[in-house]
Amino acid sequence: MRDFFTEVFIAMKSNRTRIALTGFSIGWGIFILIVLIGSGNGLVNGITSDFELMGNNVVILTPGETSISFQGQQKGQTVKLYEEDGYYLQSLWGDTIPAVVPIINESLVIHQGAYTSRINTRGTTPGYDVATNTRIIEGRDVNAMDIQERRKVCIIPVLIKRLLFQDVSGSVIGQHVQLNEIDFEVIGVSDTKVATEINNSIICPLSTMEAIFRPDRHLDELHLKVDHLTTAELNIDFNARLLWTLGTIKSFAPTDAKAVKIENYYEDPIWINNILSGVSFFVVIIGLATLISGVVGISNIMLITVKERTRELGVRRAMGASKAQIISLVLMESVIITVIFGYVGMFLGIGLTQLASWILGELGSNGVFEHPTVDFSVVMFINAIMFVAGLVAGYAPARRAVDIKLVEALNAR
């Protein structure tokens, strides 16, 4: 076995330049395959992360006006939703609606120190983070006591904190801001990865906002966190039953979609998954095409090598070398070239994707590109690809080597 490998490496040594240039093609192919798969994963991770943060499992109800006459009532009637409506729907659907988030919106003038501006302020209840994907990074969240006692407290987004309290070096908890000249205490600072209107709004207890700004308590939005709606058919049926139920309790036509707008993003995950599957497939195809070009290069170099070694291989056959020995000699050389340069390309590709992931992490990037790395299972799969590629590249030259006749070998230069 030792002599066998020695012969392989001696044969390779005589064609170092040609092997290096050809091996570069297989290494480049593996490198491109790794980078493309890593980039595809980064795109998939980024889009999936942002999409999940947008709350695709939340159905948003927005009251409107009727567009269909119903039971003697003319169209154009205003429909109002209340907090109790959400809890009534939750009682009907049980586990399908695990959380209800009532929301009212008010555009208020905020004043603190020399800063004055108009900002959207939302009144809501504990648990609103399930619909808004916000998180408290300083202080605390709205709690039941805030609701019960109608406390004048608020949670400000981190961007607003930087504008209002530029001169405060420590915590801003306990500081005060004025909303429409009414004093509110800051109890928390929120942050989010998704820049939406609600995530850039000041959050206050729903009961406080109702008492001061909304005496009739009607809502601007009612968010329903939903679960177990795993197919498009289930979501369509849920929307229809939801509208029918609302029509029954609010006295409007059960088919009047303008009376209460229902935003259910169940189609988005299906559409996103199809897009991401297409991207992943396209990336793999491009990478494999690049790799195939490298395999063709290896095959060509092995054919040239076999031709140059016609005399040697013919003599080996005449002296009793078996077909298996000749084939193994050529195949082993092909596999060694492929694996060595393939591993160089693989390590460079993995290194580049890891470096890109680290840089994005340091920069705090939160766009549509996250963690452009390659899974271990993919690395093992590429290992198998490299070995198979070496065998494929060497198969035709190996068959050519076996078919060399003694007369052909003696006539070879």
LOTITI-688676 format. One record per residue: residue in three letters; x, y, z of N, C-alpha, C in turn. Coordinates in steps of 0.2 Angstrom, whole numbers, padded with zeros to 4 digits, always signed. Each point is the difference from the previous one (the first is absolute). Layout:
LOTITI-688676
ALAXYZXYZXYZ/...
//
This chain:
LOTITI-688676
MET+0004-0006+0000-0004+0006+0000+0004+0006+0000/ARG+0006+0000+0004+0005+0006+0000+0003+0001-0007/ASP+0002-0005-0003+0002+0000-0007-0005+0003-0005/PHE-0006-0002+0001-0005+0003-0004-0001+0007+0000/PHE+0000+0003+0007-0001+0007+0001+0006+0004-0003/THR+0006-0004+0001+0006+0004-0002+0000+0001-0008/GLU-0002-0006-0003-0001+0001-0007-0005+0006-0003/VAL-0005+0000+0004-0005+0005-0001+0003+0007+0000/PHE+0004+0001+0006+0002+0007+0001+0006+0001-0005/ILE+0004-0005-0002+0005+0001-0004-0002+0003-0007/ALA-0006-0004-0002-0003+0002-0006-0003+0007+0000/MET-0003+0002+0006-0002+0007+0000+0005+0005+0001/LYS+0006-0002+0002+0006+0005+0001+0002+0002-0007/SER+0000-0004-0005+0002+0001-0006-0004+0005-0004/ASN-0006+0001+0003-0005+0005-0004-0003+0005+0005/ARG+0005+0003+0004-0002+0004+0006-0004+0007-0003/THR+0003+0003-0005-0003+0006-0002-0007-0001-0003/ARG+0000-0005-0004-0007-0002-0003-0005-0002+0005/ILE+0002-0004+0005-0004-0002+0005-0003+0006+0004/ALA+0005+0005+0002-0001+0006+0004-0006+0004-0004/LEU+0001+0001-0006-0004+0004-0004-0007-0003-0001/THR+0000-0007-0001-0007-0003+0000-0003-0001+0007/GLY+0004-0001+0005-0002-0001+0006-0003+0007+0003/PHE+0002+0005-0003-0003+0007+0002-0007+0000-0002/SER-0002-0003-0006-0006+0001-0002-0005-0004+0005/ILE+0002-0006+0002-0004-0004+0005-0001+0004+0007/GLY+0006+0003+0002+0000+0004+0006-0005+0006+0000/TRP+0001+0003-0006-0004+0006-0001-0008-0002+0000/GLY-0001-0006-0004-0007-0002+0000-0003-0002+0007/ILE+0004-0003+0004-0002-0001+0007-0001+0006+0004/PHE+0005+0005-0001+0000+0006+0004-0007+0004-0002/ILE-0001+0000-0007-0006+0004-0002-0006-0004+0003/LEU+0000-0006+0000-0006-0004+0002-0001+0002+0008/ILE+0005+0000+0004-0001+0001+0007-0002+0007+0001/VAL+0003+0005-0004-0002+0007+0001-0007+0001-0002/LEU-0002-0003-0006-0007+0001-0002-0005-0003+0005/ILE+0001-0006+0003-0004-0003+0004+0000+0004+0007/GLY+0005+0003+0002+0001+0004+0006-0004+0006-0001/SER+0000+0003-0006-0003+0007-0002-0008-0002+0000/GLY-0001-0006-0003-0008-0001+0000-0002-0001+0007/ASN+0003-0004+0004-0002+0000+0007-0001+0006+0003/GLY+0005+0005-0001+0000+0006+0003-0007+0004-0002/LEU-0001-0001-0007-0006+0004-0002-0006-0004+0003/VAL-0001-0006+0000-0005-0004+0003-0001+0002+0007/ASN+0006+0000+0004-0001+0002+0007-0002+0007+0002/GLY+0002+0004-0004-0002+0007+0000-0007+0001-0001/ILE-0002-0002-0006-0007+0001-0002-0005-0004+0005/THR+0002-0006+0002-0004-0004+0005-0001+0004+0006/SER+0006+0002+0003+0000+0004+0006-0004+0006+0000/ASP+0001+0004-0005-0004+0006+0000-0008-0001-0001/PHE-0001-0006-0004-0007-0001-0001-0003-0003+0006/GLU+0003-0004+0004-0003-0002+0006-0001+0006+0005/LEU+0005+0004+0000-0001+0006+0004-0006+0004-0001/MET-0002+0000-0007-0005+0004-0002-0007-0003+0003/GLY+0000-0006+0003-0006-0002+0003-0005-0003-0005/ASN+0003-0005-0004-0005-0004-0005-0005-0004+0004/ASN+0000-0001+0006-0005-0004+0004-0004+0005+0004/VAL-0001+0006-0002-0004+0005+0003-0006+0002-0006/VAL-0006+0000+0002-0005+0002-0004-0002+0007+0003/ILE-0001+0005-0005-0001+0007+0002-0007+0002-0002/LEU-0004+0002+0005-0007+0002-0002+0000+0008+0001/THR-0002+0003-0006-0001+0008+0000-0007+0001-0001/PRO-0004+0004+0004-0007+0002-0001+0000+0005-0006/GLY-0006-0001-0003-0001+0005-0006-0007+0002+0000/GLU-0002+0001-0006-0008+0002-0002-0003-0006-0004/THR-0006-0001+0001-0004-0005-0004+0000+0002-0007/SER+0000-0005-0005-0001+0002-0007-0006-0004-0003/ILE-0003-0003+0005-0006-0004-0003-0006+0002+0005/SER-0006+0001-0002-0006+0001+0004-0002-0006+0003/PHE-0002+0000+0006-0001-0006+0004-0005+0001+0005/GLN-0006-0004+0000-0005+0000+0005-0003+0007+0001/GLY-0001+0004-0006-0003+0006+0001+0005+0006+0001/GLN+0006-0002+0001+0005+0005+0001+0004+0002-0006/GLN+0000+0006-0002+0004+0003-0006+0007-0002+0001/LYS+0003+0000-0006+0008-0001+0000+0003+0006+0002/GLY+0006+0000+0002+0004+0006+0003-0001+0001+0007/GLN-0002-0005+0004-0001+0000+0007+0007-0002+0003/THR+0002+0004+0005+0007-0001+0003+0000-0006+0005/VAL+0005-0004-0001+0000-0006+0005+0006+0001+0005/LYS-0002-0001+0006+0005+0001+0005+0002-0007+0004/LEU+0006-0001+0001+0002-0006+0004+0003+0002+0007/TYR-0001-0004+0005+0001+0001+0006+0005-0006+0003/GLU+0003+0002+0006+0004-0006+0003-0004-0006+0001/GLU-0006+0001+0002-0004-0006+0002-0001-0004-0006/ASP-0001+0003-0006-0001-0004-0006+0006-0005-0001/GLY+0006+0002+0001+0006-0005-0001-0001-0005+0005/TYR-0002+0001+0006+0000-0006+0005-0006-0004-0001/TYR-0005+0003-0003-0006-0005-0003+0002-0004-0005/LEU+0004+0002-0005+0003-0004-0005+0004-0005+0002/GLN+0004+0002+0005+0005-0005+0003-0004-0006+0004/SER-0006+0002+0003-0004-0005+0003-0003-0005-0005/LEU-0001+0002-0006-0003-0004-0005+0005-0005-0003/TRP+0006+0003-0001+0005-0004-0004+0005-0004+0005/GLY+0000+0002+0006+0005-0004+0005+0007+0001-0002/ASP+0003-0006-0001+0008+0000-0001+0002+0003-0007/THR-0005+0001-0004+0001+0003-0007+0002+0007+0001/ILE-0003+0003+0005+0002+0007+0002+0003+0001+0007/PRO+0006-0002+0000+0003+0000+0007+0001+0007+0003/ALA+0000+0005-0004+0001+0007+0003-0003+0005-0004/VAL-0003+0005+0004-0003+0006-0003+0003+0006+0002/VAL+0001+0005-0005+0004+0006+0001-0004+0006-0002/PRO-0004+0003+0004-0004+0006-0002+0005+0006-0001/ILE-0001+0004-0005+0004+0006-0001-0004+0006-0001/ILE+0002+0006+0003-0003+0006-0003+0006+0005-0001/ASN-0001+0004-0005+0005+0004-0003-0002+0008+0001/GLU+0005+0004+0003-0001+0007+0000+0006+0003-0002/SER+0000+0005-0004+0005+0005-0002+0001+0005+0005/LEU+0005+0000+0004+0001+0005+0006+0006+0004-0001/VAL+0000+0006+0003+0006+0004+0001+0004-0002+0006/ILE+0006-0002-0002+0005-0002+0006+0004+0006+0001/HIS+0001+0001+0006+0005+0005+0002+0004-0002+0006/GLN+0006+0001-0001+0005-0001+0006+0006+0005-0001/GLY+0001+0004+0005+0006+0005-0001-0001+0004-0006/ALA+0004+0001-0004+0000+0004-0006-0003-0003-0006/TYR-0002-0007+0001-0002-0004-0006-0008+0000+0000/THR-0002+0002-0006-0008-0001-0001-0001-0003-0006/SER-0004-0004-0001-0002-0003-0006-0007-0004+0001/ARG-0002-0002-0006-0007-0004+0000+0002-0008-0001/ILE-0002-0004+0004+0001-0007-0001-0006-0004+0001/ASN+0000-0006-0003-0005-0005+0001+0000-0003+0007/THR-0005+0000+0003+0000-0003+0007-0006-0006+0000/ARG+0002-0006+0002-0004-0005+0000-0002-0003+0007/GLY-0006-0001+0001-0003-0003+0007-0001-0007-0001/THR+0003-0004+0004-0001-0007-0001+0000-0004+0007/THR+0000-0006+0000+0000-0004+0006+0007-0005+0000/PRO+0001-0002+0006+0006-0005+0001-0001-0006-0006/GLY+0006-0001-0002+0000-0006-0006+0000+0003-0007/TYR+0000+0007+0000+0000+0003-0007+0006-0003-0004/ASP+0005-0002+0003+0006-0002-0004-0001-0006-0004/VAL-0005-0004+0001-0001-0005-0004-0002+0002-0007/ALA-0003+0006-0001-0002+0002-0006+0005+0005-0003/THR+0004+0004+0004+0004+0005-0002+0007-0002+0000/ASN+0002-0006+0003+0007-0002+0000+0005+0005+0003/THR-0003+0004+0005+0005+0004+0003+0003-0003+0006/ARG+0005+0002+0003+0003-0003+0006+0002+0006+0004/ILE+0000-0001+0007+0002+0005+0005+0007+0000+0001/ILE+0004+0005-0001+0007+0000+0001+0002+0003+0006/GLU-0004+0004+0003+0001+0004+0006-0006+0001+0004/GLY+0000-0001+0006-0006+0001+0004-0005-0006+0000/ARG-0006+0001-0001-0005-0005+0001-0006+0001-0005/ASP-0004-0005-0001-0006+0001-0005-0006+0002+0004/VAL-0005+0002-0004-0007+0001+0003-0002-0006+0004/ASN-0003+0001+0006-0002-0006+0003-0008+0001+0002/ALA-0003-0005+0004-0007+0001+0001-0001+0005+0005/MET+0004+0002+0005-0001+0006+0004+0000+0006-0004/ASP+0004+0001-0005-0001+0006-0004-0007+0001-0003/ILE-0002-0006-0002-0007+0000-0003-0005+0002+0005/GLN+0000-0004+0005-0005+0001+0006+0000+0007+0003/GLU+0006+0003+0001+0000+0006+0003+0000+0006-0005/ARG+0000-0002-0006+0001+0005-0006+0005+0005+0001/ARG+0006-0003+0001+0006+0004+0002+0002+0004-0006/LYS+0003+0006+0001+0003+0004-0006+0007-0002-0001/VAL+0001-0006-0003+0007-0002-0001+0001-0002-0007/CYS+0006+0000-0003+0001-0002-0007+0006-0003-0001/ILE+0000-0004-0006+0007-0003-0002+0002+0004-0007/ILE+0006+0002+0000+0002+0004-0006+0005-0005-0004/PRO+0000+0001-0007+0004-0003-0004+0007+0002+0001/VAL+0005-0004-0001+0007+0002+0001+0002+0006-0004/LEU-0003+0001-0006+0002+0006-0004-0003+0006+0003/ILE-0006+0000+0003-0003+0006+0003+0004+0001+0006/LYS+0003-0005+0004+0004+0001+0006+0006+0005-0002/ARG+0003-0002-0006+0006+0004-0002-0001+0007-0002/LEU-0006+0001-0002-0002+0007-0002-0002+0004+0006/LEU-0004-0003+0005-0002+0003+0006+0005+0001+0005/PHE+0004-0005+0001+0005+0000+0006+0007+0000-0002/GLN+0002+0004-0004+0007+0001-0003+0005+0001+0006/ASP-0003+0004+0005+0005+0002+0005+0000-0005+0006/VAL-0004-0005+0000-0001-0005+0005+0005-0006-0001/SER+0005+0000+0004+0005-0006-0001-0002-0006+0002/GLY-0004-0001+0005-0002-0006+0003-0007-0002-0002/SER-0003-0003+0005-0007-0003-0002-0005+0006+0000/VAL-0005-0001-0005-0005+0005+0000-0006-0002+0003/ILE+0000-0006+0004-0006-0002+0003-0001+0005+0006/GLY-0007+0002+0000-0002+0005+0006+0000+0007-0003/GLN+0003+0001-0006+0000+0007-0003-0008+0001-0002/HIS-0001+0006-0002-0007+0002-0002+0000+0003-0007/VAL-0006-0001-0004-0001+0003-0006-0007+0003+0000/GLN-0001+0005-0004-0007+0002+0000-0003-0002-0007/LEU-0006-0003+0001-0004-0001-0006-0007+0004+0000/ASN+0000+0004-0005-0006+0005+0000+0000+0004+0007/GLU+0006+0002+0003+0001+0003+0006-0002-0004+0006/ILE-0001-0006-0001-0001-0004+0006+0006-0004+0002/ASP+0002+0000+0006+0006-0003+0002+0000-0008+0000/PHE+0004-0003-0003+0001-0008+0000+0007-0002+0002/GLU+0000-0005+0005+0006-0002+0002+0003-0006-0005/VAL+0006+0000-0001+0003-0005-0004+0002-0006+0004/ILE-0003-0006-0002+0001-0006+0004+0004-0005-0004/GLY+0001+0001-0007+0004-0004-0004+0002+0003-0006/VAL+0005-0004-0003+0003+0002-0007-0001-0006-0004/SER-0003+0000-0006-0001-0005-0004+0005+0000-0006/ASP+0001-0006-0003+0004+0000-0007-0003-0006-0004/THR+0001+0000-0006-0002-0005-0005+0005+0000-0006/LYS-0001-0006-0003+0004-0001-0006-0004+0002-0007/VAL-0006+0002+0001-0004+0001-0005-0003+0008+0001/ALA+0002+0004-0005-0002+0007+0001-0007+0001-0003/THR-0005-0001+0004-0007+0001-0002-0003+0006+0004/GLU-0006+0002-0001-0003+0006+0003-0001-0002+0008/ILE-0002-0006+0001-0002-0001+0007+0007+0000+0004/ASN+0005-0003-0003+0006+0000+0003+0004+0006+0001/ASN-0002+0005-0003+0002+0007+0001-0005+0004+0004/SER-0004-0003+0003-0005+0004+0004+0001+0000+0007/ILE-0003+0004+0004+0000+0000+0007-0005-0004+0002/ILE+0001-0005+0005-0005-0004+0003-0002+0002+0006/CYS-0007+0000+0001-0003+0002+0007-0005-0005+0002/PRO-0002-0001+0006-0006-0004+0002-0006+0002-0004/LEU-0004-0005-0002-0006+0001-0004-0005+0004+0004/SER-0001-0002+0007-0005+0003+0004+0002+0007+0001/THR+0006+0002+0000+0002+0007+0001-0002+0004-0006/MET+0002-0003-0006-0001+0004-0006-0008+0001-0001/GLU-0004-0006+0002-0007+0001-0001-0003+0005+0005/ALA+0003+0001+0006-0003+0004+0005+0001+0008-0003/ILE+0006+0001-0003+0002+0007-0001-0002+0001-0007/PHE+0001-0004-0005-0001+0002-0007-0006-0004-0004/ARG-0002-0005+0003-0005-0004-0004-0006-0002+0005/PRO-0004+0004+0002-0005-0002+0005-0005-0005-0002/ASP-0001-0001-0007-0005-0005-0002+0003-0007-0001/ARG+0007+0000+0001+0004-0006+0001+0001-0004-0007/HIS-0003+0003-0006+0001-0004-0006+0007+0000-0002/LEU+0002-0006-0003+0007-0002-0002+0001+0002-0007/ASP+0006+0002-0002+0002+0001-0007+0003-0007-0003/GLU+0002-0004+0004+0002-0007-0003-0001-0005+0006/LEU-0001-0006-0002-0001-0006+0004+0005-0005-0003/HIS+0005-0002+0004+0005-0005-0003-0002-0007+0003/LEU+0000-0005-0004-0002-0007+0003+0006-0004-0002/LYS+0004-0002+0006+0005-0005-0002-0004-0007-0001/VAL+0002-0003-0006-0003-0006-0002+0005-0006+0000/ASP-0003-0006+0001+0004-0006+0000-0004-0006-0003/HIS+0003-0005-0002-0003-0006-0003-0003+0001-0007/LEU+0001+0006-0003-0002+0001-0007+0006-0001-0005/THR+0000-0007-0001+0006-0002-0004+0000+0000-0007/THR-0006+0001-0003-0001-0001-0007-0004+0006-0002/ALA+0000+0002-0007-0003+0005-0003-0008-0001+0001/GLU-0002-0006+0000-0007-0002+0000-0003+0002+0007/LEU+0004-0002+0005-0002+0002+0007+0000+0007+0001/ASN+0004+0004-0003+0001+0007+0001-0006+0004-0003/ILE-0002-0003-0006-0006+0003-0004-0006-0001+0004/ASP-0001-0006+0002-0006-0002+0004+0000+0004+0007/PHE+0006+0001+0003+0000+0004+0006-0002+0008-0002/ASN+0002+0002-0005-0002+0007-0002-0007+0001-0001/ALA-0003-0005-0004-0007+0000-0001-0004+0000+0006/ARG+0002-0005+0005-0004-0001+0006+0001+0006+0004/LEU+0006+0003+0000+0001+0006+0004-0004+0006-0002/LEU-0001+0001-0007-0004+0006-0002-0007-0002+0001/TRP-0002-0006+0000-0007-0002+0001-0002+0002+0007/THR+0004-0002+0005-0001+0001+0007+0000+0007+0002/LEU+0005+0004-0003+0000+0007+0001-0007+0004-0003/GLY-0002-0003-0006-0006+0003-0003-0006-0002+0005/THR+0000-0005+0003-0005-0002+0004-0001+0004+0006/ILE+0006+0002+0004+0000+0003+0006+0000+0008-0001/LYS+0002+0002-0007+0000+0007-0001-0006+0002-0005/SER-0004-0004-0002-0005+0001-0004+0002+0003-0007/PHE+0004-0004-0004+0001+0002-0007+0000-0006-0004/ALA+0000+0000-0006+0000-0006-0005+0006-0004+0001/PRO-0001-0006+0001+0006-0005+0002+0005-0001-0006/THR-0002+0003-0006+0005+0000-0006+0003+0007-0001/ASP-0002+0005+0004+0003+0007+0000+0007+0000+0002/ALA+0005-0001-0004+0007+0001+0002+0002+0007+0001/LYS-0004+0005-0002+0002+0007+0002-0002+0002+0007/ALA-0005-0004+0003-0002+0002+0006+0005-0001+0005/VAL+0004-0005+0000+0006-0002+0004+0005-0003-0005/LYS+0005+0004+0000+0006-0003-0004+0004-0005+0003/ILE+0001-0006-0003+0003-0005+0003+0007-0001-0003/GLU+0005+0001+0003+0007-0001-0003+0003-0007+0003/ASN+0000-0005-0004+0002-0006+0001+0006-0002-0005/TYR+0006+0000+0003+0006-0001-0005+0002-0007-0001/TYR-0005-0005+0000+0001-0007-0001+0003-0001-0007/GLU-0001+0004-0005+0002-0001-0006+0008+0001-0001/ASP+0002+0005+0004+0007+0002+0000+0005-0005+0002/PRO-0001-0004+0005+0005-0006+0001+0000-0005-0006/ILE-0006-0001-0003+0000-0005-0006+0004+0003-0005/TRP-0001+0007-0002+0004+0003-0005+0007+0001+0001/ILE+0002+0002+0007+0007+0000+0001+0003-0006+0000/ASN-0003-0006+0002+0003-0006+0000+0002-0002-0007/ASN-0005+0001-0005+0001-0002-0007+0006+0004-0003/ILE+0000+0007+0002+0006+0004-0002+0006-0003+0002/LEU+0001-0001+0007+0006-0002+0003+0002-0007-0003/SER-0005-0004-0001+0002-0007-0003+0003+0001-0007/GLY-0003+0005-0004+0003+0001-0006+0007+0003+0000/VAL+0001+0004+0005+0007+0003+0000+0005-0005+0002/SER-0002-0004+0005+0004-0006+0002+0002-0005-0006/PHE-0005-0001-0004+0001-0005-0005+0004+0003-0005/PHE-0001+0007-0002+0004+0003-0005+0007+0001+0002/VAL+0001+0001+0007+0007+0001+0002+0004-0007+0000/VAL-0003-0005+0001+0003-0007+0000+0001-0002-0007/ILE-0004+0002-0005+0001-0002-0007+0006+0004-0003/ILE+0000+0007+0002+0006+0004-0002+0007-0003+0003/GLY+0000-0002+0006+0006-0003+0003+0002-0006-0003/LEU-0005-0005-0001+0001-0006-0003+0003+0001-0007/ALA-0003+0004-0004+0002+0002-0007+0008+0002+0000/THR+0001+0004+0005+0007+0002+0001+0005-0006+0001/LEU-0003-0004+0005+0004-0006+0002+0001-0005-0006/ILE-0005-0001-0004+0000-0004-0006+0006+0002-0005/SER+0000+0007-0001+0006+0002-0004+0007-0002+0003/GLY+0000+0000+0006+0007-0002+0003+0001-0008-0001/VAL-0006-0004+0001+0001-0007-0002+0002-0001-0007/VAL-0003+0004-0004+0002-0001-0007+0007+0001-0001/GLY+0003+0005+0003+0007+0002+0000+0004-0005+0003/ILE-0002-0003+0005+0004-0006+0003+0000-0006-0005/SER-0006-0001-0003+0000-0006-0005+0005+0001-0005/ASN+0000+0006-0003+0004+0002-0006+0008-0001+0002/ILE+0002+0002+0006+0007+0000+0002+0001-0008+0001/MET-0004-0004+0002+0001-0007+0001+0000-0003-0006/LEU-0003+0002-0005+0000-0003-0007+0007+0001-0003/ILE+0002+0006+0001+0007+0002-0002+0005-0004+0003/THR-0001-0001+0007+0005-0003+0004+0001-0008-0003/VAL-0006-0003-0001+0000-0007-0002+0003+0000-0007/LYS-0001+0005-0004+0003+0000-0007+0008+0000+0000/GLU+0002+0004+0005+0007+0001+0001+0003-0006+0003/ARG-0004-0004+0004+0003-0006+0003-0002-0006-0004/THR-0002+0000-0006-0002-0005-0004+0005-0006+0000/ARG+0007+0001-0001+0005-0005+0000+0000-0003+0007/GLU+0000+0004+0005+0000-0003+0007-0006-0005+0002/LEU-0006+0003-0002-0006-0004+0002+0000-0006-0005/GLY+0002+0000-0006+0000-0006-0004+0004-0005+0002/VAL+0006+0002+0002+0005-0005+0003-0003-0003+0006/ARG-0003+0004+0004-0003-0003+0007-0005-0005-0002/ARG-0004+0001-0005-0005-0005-0002+0003-0006-0003/ALA+0006+0001-0004+0003-0006-0003+0004-0004+0006/MET+0002+0003+0005+0003-0003+0006-0005-0004+0005/GLY-0006+0001-0002-0005-0004+0005-0004+0005+0004/ALA+0001+0006+0000-0004+0005+0004-0008-0001-0002/SER-0004-0001+0005-0007-0001-0001-0003+0007-0002/LYS-0006-0001-0003-0004+0006-0002-0002+0004+0007/ALA-0001-0004+0005-0002+0004+0006+0006+0004+0003/GLN+0006-0002-0001+0006+0003+0002+0001+0007-0004/ILE-0001-0001-0007+0001+0006-0004-0006+0005+0001/ILE-0006-0002+0001-0005+0004+0001+0001+0004+0007/SER+0002-0004+0005+0001+0003+0007+0005+0005-0001/LEU+0006-0001-0003+0005+0005-0001-0002+0006-0003/VAL-0004+0000-0005-0003+0006-0003-0005+0004+0004/LEU-0005-0004+0003-0005+0002+0004+0003+0004+0006/MET+0005-0004+0003+0003+0003+0007+0003+0007-0002/GLU+0003+0001-0005+0004+0006-0002-0006+0005-0001/SER-0005-0001-0003-0006+0004-0001-0003+0002+0006/VAL-0001-0005+0005-0003+0002+0006+0004+0004+0004/ILE+0007-0001+0000+0004+0004+0005+0000+0007-0003/ILE+0001+0001-0006+0000+0007-0003-0007+0004+0002/THR-0005-0004-0001-0007+0003+0002+0000+0002+0007/VAL+0001-0005+0004-0001+0001+0008+0005+0005+0002/ILE+0006+0000-0002+0005+0005+0003-0002+0007-0002/PHE-0001+0002-0006-0002+0006-0002-0007+0002+0002/GLY-0004-0005+0000-0007+0001+0003+0000+0002+0007/TYR+0004-0003+0004+0000+0002+0007+0003+0007+0001/VAL+0005+0002-0004+0002+0007+0000-0005+0005-0002/GLY-0004-0002-0005-0006+0005-0002-0005+0000+0006/MET-0001-0006+0003-0005-0001+0005+0002+0004+0006/PHE+0006+0000+0003+0002+0004+0005+0000+0007-0001/LEU+0002+0002-0006+0000+0007-0002-0007+0003+0000/GLY-0005-0004-0003-0007+0002+0000-0003+0000+0007/ILE+0001-0005+0004-0003+0000+0007+0003+0006+0004/GLY+0007+0001-0001+0003+0006+0003-0003+0007-0002/LEU-0002+0000-0006-0003+0007-0003-0007+0000+0003/THR-0004-0005+0000-0006+0001+0003+0000+0001+0008/GLN+0004-0003+0003+0001+0001+0007+0002+0007+0002/LEU+0005+0003-0004+0002+0007+0000-0006+0005-0001/ALA-0004-0002-0005-0005+0005-0002-0006+0000+0006/SER-0001-0006+0002-0005-0001+0006+0003+0004+0006/TRP+0006+0000+0001+0003+0003+0006+0000+0008-0001/ILE+0001+0002-0006+0000+0007-0002-0007+0003+0001/LEU-0005-0004-0003-0007+0002+0001-0002+0001+0007/GLY+0002-0005+0004-0001+0000+0007+0003+0006+0004/GLU+0006+0002-0002+0003+0005+0003-0003+0007-0002/LEU-0002+0000-0006-0004+0006-0002-0007+0001+0002/GLY-0002-0006+0003-0007+0000+0002-0005+0001-0006/SER+0002-0003-0006-0005+0000-0005-0006-0004+0001/ASN-0006+0003-0002-0006-0003+0001-0004+0000-0006/GLY+0003+0000-0006-0004+0000-0006-0002-0006-0002/VAL+0000-0002-0007-0003-0006-0002+0006-0005-0001/PHE+0005+0001+0004+0006-0005-0001+0003-0001+0007/GLU-0001-0006+0002+0002-0002+0007+0004-0007-0001/HIS+0005-0001+0004+0004-0006+0001+0001-0004-0006/PRO+0004+0003-0005+0001-0003-0007+0005-0006+0001/THR-0002-0005+0004+0005-0006+0001-0003-0006-0003/VAL+0004-0005+0001-0002-0007-0003+0000-0005+0005/ASP-0005-0004+0000-0001-0005+0006+0005-0005-0001/PHE+0001-0004+0005+0004-0006+0000-0002-0005-0004/SER-0006-0001-0001-0003-0005-0004+0001+0001-0007/VAL+0000+0007-0002+0002+0002-0007+0007-0001-0001/VAL+0005+0001+0005+0007-0001-0001+0001-0008-0001/MET-0003-0004+0003+0001-0007-0001-0003-0002-0007/PHE-0005+0003-0002-0003-0002-0006+0005+0002-0006/ILE+0003+0006+0001+0005+0002-0005+0006-0004+0000/ASN+0002-0003+0006+0005-0005+0000-0001-0006-0004/ALA-0006-0002+0000-0002-0006-0004+0000+0002-0007/ILE-0002+0006-0002+0000+0003-0007+0007+0000-0002/MET+0004+0002+0004+0007+0000-0003+0003-0006-0001/PHE-0001-0005+0004+0002-0007-0001-0003-0003-0007/VAL-0007+0001+0000-0003-0002-0006+0002+0003-0007/ALA+0002+0007+0001+0002+0004-0005+0007-0003-0003/GLY+0004-0002+0005+0007-0003-0002-0001-0006-0004/LEU-0005-0004+0003-0001-0007-0004-0003+0001-0007/VAL-0005+0005+0000-0002+0001-0007+0005+0003-0005/ALA+0004+0005+0003+0005+0003-0004+0005-0005-0003/GLY+0001-0005+0004+0006-0005-0001-0003-0006-0004/TYR-0007-0001-0001-0003-0006-0002+0002-0001-0008/ALA-0001+0005-0004+0002-0001-0007+0007-0001-0001/PRO+0004+0004+0003+0008-0001-0001+0002-0007+0003/ALA-0003-0002+0005+0001-0007+0002-0002-0006-0005/ARG-0006+0001-0003-0002-0005-0005+0005+0001-0006/ARG+0002+0006-0002+0005+0001-0005+0007-0004+0002/ALA+0002+0001+0006+0006-0004+0002+0000-0007+0000/VAL-0006-0003+0001-0001-0007+0000+0000-0003-0007/ASP-0002+0004-0005-0001-0002-0007+0007+0001-0004/ILE+0005+0002+0004+0006+0001-0004+0003-0007-0002/LYS+0002-0001-0006+0003-0006-0002+0008+0000+0000/LEU+0003-0005+0000+0008+0000+0001+0003+0003-0007/VAL-0003-0002-0006+0002+0003-0006+0000+0008+0000/GLU-0006+0002+0003-0001+0007+0000+0005+0003+0005/ALA+0002-0003+0006+0004+0002+0005+0008+0001-0003/LEU+0001-0006-0004+0007+0000-0003+0001+0006-0005/ASN-0005+0001-0004+0000+0005-0005+0000+0007+0003/ALA-0002+0001+0006-0001+0007+0003+0007+0003+0001/ARG+0000+0006+0000+0007+0004+0001+0000+0002+0007/
//
